[in-house]
Amino acid sequence: MLARLKWLTFLSLDAPLVATTWQALFAKEHAVNLRWYHSLIVFLSVWLGYAADRWCDNLKGGRPASEQHQFYAKHRTSVLAIWLLALAVAVTLAFNYLSKSELAHGFALMGLALAYTLFAQKGRRIRYYAFLKSVFTALLVLASSLLFLPIESSPYLSAICVWMLFASNCLFIRSWTHEGEEKSALQATGLAAAVILVSVSALWARDSQTAIATLIAQCAILALHIARGRIGSMTLRTAADICLLSPWIILLFP
């Protein structure tokens, strides 16, 4: 089953699904009423950023480094056409349904996505590139999840905890799929420990749905890391993305 779900990663659908899932949990916990177009715009925005990064990676020449990049290289023209269509749909929805303040937030997110793409493509020689890219990726997904929440409803402590969860996940995946990335694994483990500590503290202080989902996801990803020697790297990556869908455990119950 996990082998079939790898297509979520190949098609860059994993991050958009994660973003909209946590968006729904944040909205539920803070009693914010989001409409269908809020979720669709976030889904499309995250996909556009991820797909652009992988598509641009293949412009450098040479053999694509991963199965995902090989897929994008093989279907370059089709991906570009779908990307342009998705961009048109996202822009149309934004200008037809969003308020002025929501549009402003959307443009801010677009600026963040462009900055991420520029950093991912041009910043490879920067020291601690892997760590910084993971943190930047996590910030992009988190910002998308919080995009349409009012400032007064923004869950600051929960948001920082989820940010660390996302960054830890990115670093663990890098350590599983790249040779010589022991440092990434150590950084991921450190972030995971912080996530667990903050989540438990939040649960001790008050009943927090976000803390529960974060704790479940982080413990599951740590379990995958412990068992990494017995699981293929692609399966590990897919399973880690599924772990980040832990909010559904809460969303499916009233």
Backbone bond lengths (Angstrom), bond angles and torsions (degrees), N, CA, C in turn:
res aa  C-N    CA-C-N  psi(-1)  N-CA   C-N-CA  omega(-1)  CA-C   N-CA-C  phi
1 M - - - 1.465 - - 1.530 110.97 -
2 L 1.353 116.73 -43.62 1.459 120.13 179.49 1.519 111.41 -63.21
3 A 1.352 116.00 -32.33 1.462 119.41 178.68 1.526 110.61 -63.13
4 R 1.330 116.67 -34.85 1.466 119.82 177.95 1.523 111.05 -73.03
5 L 1.315 115.96 -35.40 1.464 119.75 -178.47 1.522 113.01 -71.91
6 K 1.342 117.40 -10.13 1.466 118.99 178.32 1.525 111.36 -61.66
7 W 1.335 116.91 -19.88 1.466 119.76 178.56 1.523 111.36 -66.67
8 L 1.316 117.17 -22.42 1.463 118.98 173.23 1.523 110.31 -61.13
9 T 1.341 115.64 -38.71 1.463 120.65 178.15 1.517 110.87 -74.34
10 F 1.329 117.30 -44.10 1.467 120.81 -179.73 1.526 111.23 -57.44
11 L 1.325 116.47 -38.81 1.464 121.41 -177.18 1.529 112.62 -91.34
12 S 1.326 116.79 6.16 1.477 122.64 179.68 1.525 112.25 61.26
13 L 1.330 116.60 32.05 1.464 120.65 -179.50 1.525 112.44 -93.19
14 D 1.336 116.71 -11.19 1.461 119.82 -176.64 1.527 112.46 -65.77
15 A 1.328 116.55 -50.16 1.475 120.05 -179.01 1.534 112.56 -63.24
16 P 1.348 120.04 -44.26 1.467 119.47 176.54 1.530 113.04 -60.03
17 L 1.332 117.13 -38.27 1.464 120.13 177.88 1.527 111.00 -64.97
18 V 1.326 115.95 -41.53 1.464 120.42 178.01 1.529 110.43 -63.02
19 A 1.330 116.55 -45.73 1.472 120.98 -178.16 1.528 111.55 -60.55
20 T 1.330 117.71 -46.71 1.465 120.48 -177.66 1.531 111.55 -71.51
21 T 1.335 117.02 -30.06 1.467 120.20 177.60 1.524 111.13 -66.32
22 W 1.333 116.70 -46.47 1.469 119.74 178.47 1.526 111.14 -71.23
23 Q 1.322 117.34 -30.72 1.467 120.58 174.10 1.529 109.69 -58.66
24 A 1.327 116.08 -44.99 1.466 120.67 -179.86 1.527 111.46 -64.09
25 L 1.334 116.70 -38.99 1.465 119.48 179.64 1.527 111.35 -68.24
26 F 1.339 117.20 -45.10 1.468 120.37 177.31 1.532 110.39 -57.78
27 A 1.335 115.84 -43.56 1.464 120.21 -178.60 1.526 111.29 -64.84
28 K 1.339 116.59 -41.41 1.466 120.19 179.87 1.523 111.21 -65.57
29 E 1.326 116.77 -45.84 1.466 119.90 -175.81 1.521 112.07 -66.41
30 H 1.338 116.46 -31.25 1.464 119.89 -176.69 1.534 112.39 -107.51
31 A 1.352 115.68 16.41 1.468 122.00 173.52 1.527 112.44 53.64
32 V 1.322 115.67 46.02 1.465 121.36 176.98 1.524 108.00 -103.93
33 N 1.318 116.53 127.38 1.460 121.42 -178.14 1.530 110.35 -89.45
34 L 1.323 116.46 104.76 1.461 121.35 178.17 1.521 109.72 -100.87
35 R 1.323 116.04 147.06 1.463 121.81 179.16 1.523 109.74 -97.13
36 W 1.342 115.34 170.65 1.460 120.29 -176.89 1.517 112.51 -59.94
37 Y 1.345 116.95 -34.73 1.458 119.12 -176.74 1.528 111.92 -72.17
38 H 1.333 117.92 -25.28 1.465 120.00 175.00 1.532 109.98 -62.21
39 S 1.322 116.17 -44.80 1.465 120.32 -179.70 1.522 111.23 -68.31
40 L 1.325 116.50 -41.67 1.463 119.73 -178.18 1.527 111.21 -66.46
41 I 1.321 117.50 -40.13 1.467 120.69 178.88 1.527 110.50 -64.28
42 V 1.327 117.26 -41.63 1.466 120.44 177.60 1.528 110.34 -64.35
43 F 1.326 116.48 -44.80 1.466 120.72 179.29 1.530 110.58 -57.42
44 L 1.322 116.26 -49.97 1.462 120.48 -178.34 1.524 111.58 -65.44
45 S 1.319 117.30 -39.39 1.467 121.17 -177.86 1.522 111.51 -63.32
46 V 1.333 116.16 -45.28 1.465 119.61 179.56 1.521 110.36 -66.71
47 W 1.330 116.75 -41.71 1.468 119.46 179.01 1.526 110.94 -62.08
48 L 1.314 117.38 -42.03 1.466 120.96 179.66 1.526 110.86 -59.04
49 G 1.330 117.07 -42.33 1.458 120.50 179.75 1.515 112.67 -66.21
50 Y 1.330 116.98 -46.39 1.461 120.90 -179.19 1.523 111.36 -66.99
51 A 1.323 116.54 -45.46 1.463 120.31 -178.28 1.525 111.19 -63.85
52 A 1.324 116.94 -39.14 1.468 120.45 179.03 1.520 110.93 -63.18
53 D 1.327 116.93 -40.66 1.463 121.06 179.54 1.521 110.89 -61.88
54 R 1.328 117.44 -46.88 1.462 120.36 -178.82 1.526 111.48 -70.60
55 W 1.315 116.75 -36.55 1.467 119.95 178.91 1.524 109.78 -64.89
56 C 1.325 117.01 -42.90 1.470 121.09 -179.43 1.524 111.79 -67.98
57 D 1.336 116.98 -31.00 1.466 120.03 178.23 1.523 111.59 -57.10
58 N 1.325 116.54 -33.79 1.461 120.82 -176.61 1.520 113.38 -80.95
59 L 1.329 117.88 -2.72 1.464 120.66 177.85 1.521 111.86 -81.44
60 K 1.327 116.76 -9.21 1.464 120.34 -174.76 1.522 113.09 -82.32
61 G 1.306 117.21 -8.64 1.456 120.21 -178.62 1.519 110.70 84.32
62 G 1.326 116.07 171.60 1.453 120.43 -177.84 1.515 111.12 83.01
63 R 1.319 115.43 172.30 1.461 120.63 -178.73 1.524 110.12 -76.08
64 P 1.337 117.62 132.05 1.463 120.40 177.89 1.524 111.32 -55.43
65 A 1.324 116.18 139.73 1.463 120.88 -171.47 1.525 113.85 -76.44
66 S 1.310 119.01 -30.49 1.461 121.55 -174.42 1.523 110.43 -128.47
67 E 1.339 115.07 168.74 1.463 119.89 178.16 1.523 110.91 -62.31
68 Q 1.335 116.50 -36.69 1.460 119.81 178.77 1.525 111.18 -62.96
69 H 1.334 115.75 -44.44 1.462 119.65 -179.88 1.529 111.28 -68.83
70 Q 1.322 116.68 -33.69 1.465 119.98 175.79 1.525 110.53 -63.53
71 F 1.328 116.27 -39.69 1.464 120.43 177.30 1.524 110.73 -61.77
72 Y 1.332 116.41 -44.95 1.467 120.38 179.72 1.521 111.47 -65.75
73 A 1.330 116.76 -36.69 1.466 120.15 179.03 1.528 110.76 -66.73
74 K 1.316 116.40 -39.00 1.464 121.00 -178.46 1.521 111.68 -69.58
75 H 1.330 116.93 -34.07 1.468 121.53 -175.83 1.530 111.16 -115.30
76 R 1.318 116.41 37.39 1.470 121.42 -172.84 1.523 112.52 -56.48
77 T 1.326 117.43 -47.93 1.465 120.85 -176.95 1.525 111.58 -66.56
78 S 1.333 116.30 -42.95 1.464 120.33 179.69 1.526 111.25 -64.22
79 V 1.331 116.18 -41.53 1.465 120.42 179.30 1.523 110.52 -62.86
80 L 1.335 116.43 -42.06 1.466 120.12 179.45 1.527 110.87 -62.17
81 A 1.330 116.83 -42.02 1.466 120.53 179.78 1.531 110.84 -63.92
82 I 1.343 116.21 -43.92 1.463 120.30 179.11 1.525 110.40 -66.29
83 W 1.334 116.42 -37.49 1.466 121.10 179.46 1.528 110.50 -62.16
84 L 1.321 116.98 -45.06 1.469 120.87 179.64 1.529 110.99 -64.88
85 L 1.331 116.48 -38.33 1.464 120.71 177.44 1.529 110.61 -65.09
86 A 1.335 116.40 -44.40 1.469 120.47 178.72 1.524 111.12 -62.46
87 L 1.333 116.43 -39.04 1.466 120.57 177.77 1.525 110.53 -62.65
88 A 1.330 116.36 -43.54 1.465 120.69 179.92 1.530 110.97 -63.17
89 V 1.331 116.64 -41.71 1.467 120.80 179.09 1.530 110.53 -64.64
90 A 1.337 117.01 -44.60 1.465 121.03 -179.27 1.528 111.30 -62.55
91 V 1.322 116.76 -44.28 1.468 120.74 -179.72 1.527 110.56 -65.83
92 T 1.330 116.82 -42.42 1.466 121.05 179.43 1.528 111.16 -61.92
93 L 1.328 116.55 -46.15 1.466 120.38 178.41 1.524 111.21 -61.64
94 A 1.326 115.70 -42.82 1.466 120.06 -177.60 1.524 111.64 -61.30
95 F 1.323 117.01 -47.48 1.461 119.92 -176.01 1.528 112.79 -75.86
96 N 1.321 117.00 -19.92 1.463 119.69 -179.21 1.527 113.73 -92.88
97 Y 1.334 117.45 -25.87 1.460 119.57 -172.38 1.523 115.11 -119.05
98 L 1.320 118.45 -26.36 1.463 119.80 -172.46 1.520 112.40 -85.23
99 S 1.334 115.01 149.47 1.464 120.63 174.01 1.530 109.07 -76.01
100 K 1.329 116.20 172.12 1.467 119.95 -179.25 1.530 111.61 -62.29
101 S 1.318 116.44 -41.00 1.472 119.21 179.72 1.526 111.03 -67.42
102 E 1.332 116.61 -38.56 1.464 119.94 177.63 1.522 110.72 -66.52
103 L 1.331 116.61 -38.30 1.467 120.18 176.27 1.521 110.76 -61.92
104 A 1.321 116.12 -41.28 1.469 120.08 179.30 1.527 110.54 -61.62
105 H 1.330 115.95 -42.35 1.460 119.73 177.19 1.528 110.46 -64.06
106 G 1.330 116.00 -38.19 1.456 120.29 178.53 1.517 112.61 -63.02
107 F 1.328 116.39 -42.01 1.466 119.95 178.01 1.530 110.78 -66.29
108 A 1.328 116.65 -35.01 1.467 120.09 176.75 1.527 110.36 -64.13
109 L 1.346 116.00 -41.46 1.459 120.00 177.31 1.524 110.75 -64.88
110 M 1.330 116.96 -38.80 1.460 120.47 178.17 1.527 110.54 -61.74
111 G 1.335 116.20 -40.80 1.457 120.13 176.77 1.517 111.65 -62.45
112 L 1.345 116.27 -39.91 1.460 120.55 177.85 1.525 110.68 -64.69
113 A 1.340 116.70 -40.91 1.462 120.79 179.41 1.526 111.32 -64.44
114 L 1.326 117.04 -40.56 1.465 120.67 177.74 1.527 110.68 -65.29
115 A 1.334 116.28 -40.97 1.464 120.32 178.01 1.527 110.61 -63.16
116 Y 1.342 116.19 -39.31 1.465 120.49 177.92 1.525 110.87 -62.58
117 T 1.335 116.38 -47.01 1.464 120.37 -179.41 1.523 110.93 -61.38
118 L 1.326 116.84 -42.34 1.464 121.13 178.92 1.526 110.63 -63.07
119 F 1.332 116.66 -45.01 1.464 120.06 179.39 1.526 111.02 -64.18
120 A 1.340 116.61 -44.31 1.464 120.53 -177.86 1.522 112.06 -62.18
121 Q 1.337 116.50 -32.72 1.460 120.49 -177.18 1.526 112.92 -88.57
122 K 1.313 117.71 -33.19 1.472 120.91 -171.75 1.531 114.21 -110.89
123 G 1.310 117.72 -8.01 1.461 119.03 -172.54 1.513 115.51 -101.73
124 R 1.316 117.92 16.66 1.465 120.60 -172.86 1.529 113.68 -64.56
125 R 1.311 117.28 -23.47 1.469 119.86 -179.03 1.526 112.68 -87.09
126 I 1.319 115.85 -5.58 1.466 119.86 179.40 1.530 109.79 -70.53
127 R 1.316 115.56 139.20 1.461 119.63 177.56 1.528 109.60 -63.64
128 Y 1.310 116.32 142.65 1.469 122.76 -177.85 1.531 111.43 63.46
129 Y 1.339 116.08 30.10 1.469 120.42 -178.71 1.531 111.42 -56.10
130 A 1.337 117.07 -45.94 1.469 120.47 -176.45 1.527 111.17 -59.83
131 F 1.335 115.92 -44.32 1.465 119.87 -179.93 1.524 110.82 -66.15
132 L 1.336 116.27 -46.48 1.464 120.41 -178.09 1.527 111.34 -64.17
133 K 1.337 116.82 -39.07 1.466 119.29 178.84 1.530 110.64 -65.12
134 S 1.321 116.56 -40.50 1.466 120.15 178.82 1.522 111.36 -62.86
135 V 1.335 116.03 -42.87 1.464 120.87 178.56 1.525 110.47 -65.19
136 F 1.340 116.50 -40.39 1.464 121.94 179.86 1.531 110.27 -66.63
137 T 1.328 116.39 -43.41 1.467 120.80 177.99 1.525 110.54 -60.30
138 A 1.326 115.63 -45.72 1.466 120.69 179.31 1.522 111.19 -61.44
139 L 1.329 116.42 -39.75 1.468 120.59 179.21 1.524 111.06 -64.35
140 L 1.329 116.92 -40.01 1.464 121.08 -179.94 1.529 111.06 -63.16
141 V 1.325 116.72 -45.46 1.468 120.43 -179.86 1.530 110.58 -67.10
142 L 1.332 116.32 -42.38 1.467 119.92 178.91 1.525 111.60 -63.89
143 A 1.335 116.86 -45.38 1.469 120.78 179.59 1.522 110.83 -59.52
144 S 1.314 116.61 -36.44 1.465 120.78 177.38 1.525 110.60 -65.13
145 S 1.327 116.53 -40.81 1.465 120.96 -179.81 1.527 112.05 -64.90
146 L 1.336 116.19 -33.08 1.466 121.41 -176.74 1.525 113.04 -94.87
147 L 1.321 116.98 -0.09 1.468 122.27 -168.45 1.526 113.74 -52.01
148 F 1.320 117.36 -44.85 1.463 120.47 -172.81 1.529 113.21 -104.67
149 L 1.324 117.04 16.03 1.464 120.20 174.10 1.523 109.33 -87.69
150 P 1.331 118.47 133.79 1.473 120.43 176.47 1.525 110.62 -58.69
151 I 1.326 116.48 149.20 1.460 121.20 -178.44 1.527 111.44 -55.50
152 E 1.343 115.81 -41.08 1.464 119.24 -177.48 1.529 112.23 -68.45
153 S 1.350 116.56 -17.14 1.462 120.22 179.50 1.526 112.36 -98.64
154 S 1.318 117.00 -1.71 1.462 120.52 -175.67 1.530 110.66 -64.62
155 P 1.337 117.22 121.84 1.469 121.40 -178.48 1.532 110.28 -85.26
156 Y 1.330 117.48 87.29 1.463 121.00 -169.31 1.531 113.07 -60.52
157 L 1.332 117.75 -50.99 1.458 120.07 -178.30 1.525 110.85 -64.89
158 S 1.328 116.39 -43.72 1.460 120.44 178.14 1.520 110.88 -62.34
159 A 1.334 116.28 -39.74 1.460 120.63 -179.13 1.525 111.16 -63.49
160 I 1.327 117.08 -42.60 1.466 120.51 178.59 1.528 110.37 -63.67
161 C 1.317 115.96 -39.36 1.462 121.05 179.75 1.532 110.89 -64.77
162 V 1.324 116.34 -44.39 1.465 120.65 178.81 1.530 110.25 -67.26
163 W 1.324 117.08 -37.46 1.468 121.18 176.07 1.534 110.22 -57.43
164 M 1.333 116.95 -46.87 1.466 120.52 179.00 1.528 110.91 -64.78
165 L 1.339 117.03 -36.80 1.466 120.98 176.81 1.521 110.59 -60.39
166 F 1.327 116.92 -48.62 1.464 121.12 -179.76 1.530 111.13 -62.32
167 A 1.339 116.82 -43.12 1.465 120.61 -179.74 1.525 110.77 -65.04
168 S 1.325 116.02 -41.63 1.463 120.55 177.47 1.521 110.75 -60.28
169 N 1.325 116.36 -42.81 1.460 120.82 178.66 1.530 111.13 -60.67
170 C 1.333 117.00 -45.18 1.472 120.90 179.38 1.526 111.30 -60.45
171 L 1.326 116.46 -42.36 1.465 120.56 -178.56 1.526 111.50 -70.08
172 F 1.324 117.11 -39.69 1.465 119.41 176.01 1.530 110.23 -60.81
173 I 1.329 116.96 -46.35 1.464 120.78 -179.91 1.524 110.47 -60.09
174 R 1.326 117.01 -41.50 1.465 119.97 178.23 1.532 110.94 -61.79
175 S 1.319 116.49 -41.31 1.469 119.48 -179.71 1.529 111.86 -67.63
176 W 1.339 116.82 -27.73 1.463 120.49 179.39 1.524 112.65 -80.47
177 T 1.321 116.78 -29.95 1.472 120.84 -171.40 1.525 113.86 -106.06
178 H 1.344 118.56 -4.61 1.464 122.02 179.24 1.528 109.84 -126.03
179 E 1.309 115.86 141.63 1.461 120.57 176.46 1.533 109.90 -74.18
180 G 1.330 115.62 147.49 1.456 120.86 174.47 1.513 115.08 67.19
181 E 1.331 117.43 31.45 1.468 120.81 -178.83 1.530 111.51 -110.44
182 E 1.344 115.19 40.20 1.464 118.84 179.08 1.533 111.56 -60.96
183 K 1.344 116.08 -34.16 1.462 119.65 179.80 1.529 110.73 -62.95
184 S 1.335 116.93 -39.24 1.466 120.32 178.15 1.522 110.88 -62.49
185 A 1.347 116.07 -38.77 1.465 119.97 178.85 1.527 111.03 -64.70
186 L 1.335 116.68 -40.19 1.465 120.49 178.29 1.526 111.21 -65.93
187 Q 1.337 116.02 -42.84 1.467 120.05 178.11 1.526 110.67 -62.98
188 A 1.336 115.78 -41.33 1.464 120.46 179.27 1.522 110.98 -63.48
189 T 1.327 116.39 -41.69 1.463 120.49 179.82 1.524 111.14 -64.44
190 G 1.332 116.59 -40.18 1.462 120.57 176.98 1.516 112.18 -61.66
191 L 1.335 116.11 -44.83 1.464 120.04 177.66 1.526 111.00 -64.49
192 A 1.339 116.12 -39.78 1.466 120.25 179.67 1.527 110.94 -61.38
193 A 1.330 116.42 -41.38 1.467 120.09 178.06 1.528 110.70 -62.19
194 A 1.333 116.19 -40.49 1.470 120.35 178.28 1.525 110.92 -65.29
195 V 1.333 116.50 -40.76 1.466 121.02 178.92 1.528 110.53 -60.72
196 I 1.320 116.58 -46.63 1.466 120.68 -179.27 1.527 110.64 -63.35
197 L 1.324 116.64 -42.81 1.466 120.98 -179.98 1.527 111.35 -61.90
198 V 1.342 116.28 -47.48 1.467 120.42 -178.72 1.531 110.71 -67.20
199 S 1.330 116.98 -40.24 1.468 120.79 -179.61 1.524 111.38 -63.23
200 V 1.324 115.93 -45.61 1.467 119.98 179.04 1.529 110.43 -63.74
201 S 1.332 116.51 -39.90 1.468 120.68 178.00 1.526 110.94 -62.38
202 A 1.346 115.94 -42.01 1.463 120.22 179.20 1.526 111.17 -64.77
203 L 1.323 116.63 -39.17 1.464 120.49 178.60 1.526 111.10 -68.69
204 W 1.323 116.17 -34.37 1.466 120.38 179.04 1.528 110.57 -67.19
205 A 1.347 114.99 -38.20 1.465 120.12 -177.04 1.521 112.13 -76.83
206 R 1.338 116.58 -38.66 1.466 119.88 -178.24 1.524 109.12 -162.08
207 D 1.317 115.61 165.52 1.461 120.82 178.12 1.526 108.86 -75.82
208 S 1.316 117.76 111.81 1.461 121.83 -176.93 1.521 110.29 -123.96
209 Q 1.331 115.87 115.56 1.458 119.91 178.40 1.525 111.30 -64.69
210 T 1.328 116.37 -38.69 1.464 120.18 179.53 1.524 110.65 -64.27
211 A 1.325 117.11 -40.68 1.467 120.65 179.27 1.524 111.13 -63.18
212 I 1.332 116.86 -39.16 1.465 120.66 178.25 1.526 110.31 -62.62
213 A 1.333 116.51 -48.93 1.465 120.91 -179.11 1.526 111.24 -63.14
214 T 1.330 116.38 -40.15 1.463 120.90 179.57 1.521 111.01 -64.53
215 L 1.319 116.42 -44.52 1.464 121.26 -179.51 1.524 111.11 -63.38
216 I 1.331 117.30 -43.32 1.466 121.23 178.79 1.526 110.43 -61.17
217 A 1.337 116.63 -47.74 1.463 120.88 -178.09 1.523 111.48 -62.63
218 Q 1.342 116.18 -45.34 1.466 119.08 -176.34 1.528 111.96 -67.01
219 C 1.312 117.51 -41.10 1.466 120.55 178.27 1.528 111.06 -64.46
220 A 1.328 116.85 -38.21 1.463 120.67 178.95 1.527 111.19 -66.30
221 I 1.334 116.94 -41.16 1.469 120.64 179.01 1.526 110.55 -67.16
222 L 1.323 117.51 -38.79 1.469 120.67 175.75 1.527 110.94 -62.20
223 A 1.327 116.69 -38.95 1.465 120.46 177.40 1.527 110.59 -62.49
224 L 1.333 116.80 -39.69 1.467 120.44 176.23 1.524 110.64 -62.39
225 H 1.324 116.67 -41.40 1.467 120.14 -179.58 1.528 110.73 -63.69
226 I 1.314 116.72 -40.25 1.466 120.51 178.66 1.527 110.71 -63.88
227 A 1.337 116.48 -36.01 1.472 121.29 -177.48 1.525 112.91 -93.74
228 R 1.337 118.17 11.67 1.471 121.67 -171.85 1.523 113.84 -59.17
229 G 1.326 118.04 -28.07 1.465 120.25 -178.30 1.515 113.19 -68.60
230 R 1.315 117.65 -17.60 1.469 121.90 -176.99 1.525 113.06 -108.14
231 I 1.338 116.68 4.14 1.468 120.84 -176.35 1.523 109.20 -129.64
232 G 1.323 117.53 138.38 1.457 121.62 178.18 1.517 111.74 -65.22
233 S 1.333 116.79 153.38 1.468 121.12 -174.89 1.525 112.46 -63.07
234 M 1.345 117.44 -38.77 1.460 119.79 -179.61 1.529 110.79 -68.26
235 T 1.335 116.02 -39.04 1.461 120.28 177.42 1.526 110.76 -66.00
236 L 1.343 116.12 -39.61 1.463 120.47 176.57 1.518 111.07 -59.13
237 R 1.322 115.56 -45.93 1.466 120.17 -178.37 1.525 110.88 -61.61
238 T 1.324 116.21 -46.21 1.461 120.47 -179.84 1.528 111.07 -63.15
239 A 1.337 115.84 -43.37 1.462 120.21 -179.76 1.530 111.36 -63.86
240 A 1.338 116.86 -37.99 1.469 120.36 179.00 1.524 110.81 -63.64
241 D 1.329 116.31 -40.95 1.465 119.76 177.86 1.528 111.15 -63.60
242 I 1.334 116.24 -37.18 1.465 120.14 177.80 1.531 110.51 -65.70
243 C 1.331 116.30 -36.62 1.471 120.35 177.53 1.525 111.37 -58.77
244 L 1.337 116.25 -34.67 1.465 120.31 -178.72 1.528 112.67 -73.30
245 L 1.324 116.74 -4.32 1.466 120.49 175.35 1.533 110.98 -92.11
246 S 1.321 116.30 16.86 1.470 121.50 -178.73 1.533 114.47 -55.83
247 P 1.354 120.67 -27.51 1.472 118.78 177.56 1.520 114.33 -55.55
248 W 1.340 117.72 -23.25 1.460 119.47 -179.80 1.527 111.58 -64.17
249 I 1.334 116.86 -25.75 1.466 119.83 176.55 1.525 110.05 -59.94
250 I 1.329 115.95 -34.14 1.468 121.85 179.98 1.524 111.38 -89.48
251 L 1.333 116.45 -39.68 1.466 120.41 -176.05 1.527 112.61 -65.33
252 L 1.324 117.02 -28.29 1.463 120.41 -177.56 1.529 112.92 -78.21
253 F 1.339 115.87 -7.78 1.463 119.81 178.88 1.527 109.27 -117.12
254 P 1.328 118.74 139.08 1.467 121.76 -179.13 1.528 111.69 -68.85
